[in-house]
Amino acid sequence: MMGTKQRAIINGFEPVTIDATQVRCIRPADAAEKLSIGLSTLWLKAKNDSNFPKPFKTGLRTTVFLESELNEYVVACATKARAA
């Protein structure tokens, strides 16, 4: 048995170790609300911004973002803005 830590490949990136007890996936509408942007802006960023977290499918009709990646993106944006 692997316990709570698992190896995962997300969007073709290198394998990472994730603590499954702390992973939270959020739906696009909730991600947009968290970032205070519209849903269409969220999809534009996901498609065109190479630094923006990429969504992934958990089912045929279910797409999610990792909340931790969204949090890291916000921190990176704030750090960049404050440095300017």
PyMOL commands that set and color helices and strands:
alter all, ss='L'
color gray80, all
select helices_A, chain A and resi 28-35+39-48+67-83
alter helices_A, ss='H'
color red, helices_A
select strands_A, chain A and resi 5-8+16-19+25-26+56-59+62-66
alter strands_A, ss='S'
color yellow, strands_A
deselect
rebuild
show_as cartoon
